[in-house]
Amino acid sequence: MEEKNLQQLKKQLEGIKAEITSDVEQTLTDMTTDTGNIPDPNDRASVESDRSFELRIRGRERKLMDKVDEAIARIDEGTYGICAGCGEDIALKRLQARPVATFCIECKTKQEQREKEQGR
């Protein structure tokens, strides 16, 4: 892969990382500044439901952050863009669409079919 493309993908990954970090900081700010004294049970239930949803989203973003960090490490090591399944290059368009991808389209499709057959 060309160095120009690698740097562009690394910049995209760093942008994702910065966005997640900003979202986490905003969530922490929102959760620590809430008064917490909500007398109406329905309102309190709504707030708790919203918090639970927000925490689930942050959990998913934490997993994405781990994948972003791994992808940046692979760029630095020189192994980025190589399929973990077959060892072939992952298409640039796939990496541009999903910069944390570790499998080429063919291997990912096979993996998903196996998972579907196993009922996961």
C-alpha positions as CSV (number, residue, x, y, z in Angstrom):
1,M,0.0,0.0,0.0
2,E,1.2,3.5,-0.8
3,E,2.5,5.6,2.1
4,K,0.0,8.4,1.1
5,N,-2.9,6.0,1.6
6,L,-1.5,4.7,4.9
7,Q,-1.2,8.2,6.2
8,Q,-4.7,9.1,5.1
9,L,-6.1,6.0,6.8
10,K,-4.1,6.8,9.9
11,K,-5.5,10.3,10.0
12,Q,-9.0,8.8,9.6
13,L,-8.4,6.4,12.5
14,E,-7.0,9.3,14.7
15,G,-10.2,11.3,13.8
16,I,-12.4,8.4,15.0
17,K,-10.4,8.2,18.2
18,A,-10.7,11.9,18.9
19,E,-14.4,11.8,18.3
20,I,-14.9,8.9,20.7
21,T,-12.8,10.6,23.3
22,S,-14.8,13.8,22.9
23,D,-18.1,11.8,23.3
24,V,-16.8,10.1,26.5
25,E,-15.8,13.4,28.0
26,Q,-19.2,14.9,27.2
27,T,-21.0,11.9,28.7
28,L,-18.9,12.2,31.9
29,T,-19.7,15.9,32.1
30,D,-23.4,15.3,31.6
31,M,-23.5,12.5,34.2
32,T,-21.6,14.4,36.9
33,T,-23.6,17.6,36.5
34,D,-27.0,16.1,36.8
35,T,-28.7,17.1,40.0
36,G,-29.9,13.5,40.7
37,N,-32.9,14.7,42.7
38,I,-35.8,13.7,40.4
39,P,-39.0,13.3,42.6
40,D,-41.3,12.0,39.8
41,P,-40.8,8.2,39.4
42,N,-41.6,8.3,35.7
43,D,-39.0,11.1,35.1
44,R,-36.5,9.2,37.2
45,A,-37.1,6.0,35.1
46,S,-36.6,7.9,31.9
47,V,-33.3,9.4,33.1
48,E,-32.1,6.0,34.2
49,S,-33.1,4.5,30.9
50,D,-31.2,7.2,29.0
51,R,-28.1,6.7,31.2
52,S,-28.2,3.0,30.6
53,F,-28.5,3.5,26.9
54,E,-25.6,6.0,26.9
55,L,-23.4,3.6,28.9
56,R,-24.1,0.8,26.4
57,I,-23.1,3.1,23.5
58,R,-19.9,4.1,25.4
59,G,-19.2,0.4,25.9
60,R,-19.4,-0.2,22.2
61,E,-17.2,2.8,21.5
62,R,-14.6,1.4,24.0
63,K,-14.5,-1.7,21.9
64,L,-14.1,0.4,18.7
65,M,-11.4,2.4,20.4
66,D,-9.5,-0.8,21.1
67,K,-9.8,-1.7,17.4
68,V,-8.7,1.8,16.3
69,D,-5.6,1.5,18.6
70,E,-4.8,-1.9,17.2
71,A,-5.1,-0.6,13.6
72,I,-2.8,2.3,14.3
73,A,-0.3,-0.1,15.8
74,R,-0.5,-2.3,12.7
75,I,0.2,0.8,10.6
76,D,3.2,1.6,12.7
77,E,4.4,-2.0,12.5
78,G,3.9,-2.2,8.7
79,T,1.3,-5.0,8.9
80,Y,-1.8,-2.9,8.3
81,G,-4.0,-3.8,5.3
82,I,-3.0,-7.5,5.4
83,C,-5.9,-10.0,5.8
84,A,-5.7,-12.0,9.1
85,G,-7.4,-14.9,7.3
86,C,-5.6,-15.4,4.0
87,G,-2.6,-13.0,4.2
88,E,-3.6,-11.1,1.1
89,D,-3.9,-7.4,0.9
90,I,-7.3,-5.9,2.0
91,A,-8.8,-3.7,-0.7
92,L,-8.2,0.0,-0.2
93,K,-11.9,0.8,-0.6
94,R,-12.7,-1.6,2.2
95,L,-10.2,0.0,4.4
96,Q,-11.5,3.5,3.6
97,A,-15.0,2.3,4.5
98,R,-14.0,0.3,7.6
99,P,-10.4,1.4,8.6
100,V,-10.3,-1.1,11.5
101,A,-11.0,-4.1,9.2
102,T,-8.7,-7.1,9.7
103,F,-10.2,-9.4,7.0
104,C,-10.7,-9.0,3.3
105,I,-14.2,-9.1,2.0
106,E,-14.0,-12.8,1.0
107,C,-12.6,-14.0,4.4
108,K,-15.1,-11.8,6.3
109,T,-18.0,-13.2,4.3
110,K,-16.8,-16.8,5.0
111,Q,-16.5,-15.9,8.7
112,E,-20.0,-14.5,8.9
113,Q,-21.4,-17.5,7.1
114,R,-19.8,-19.9,9.6
115,E,-21.2,-17.8,12.5
116,K,-24.6,-17.9,10.9
117,E,-24.5,-21.6,10.5
118,Q,-23.4,-22.1,14.1
119,G,-26.3,-19.9,15.3
120,R,-24.2,-17.0,16.8
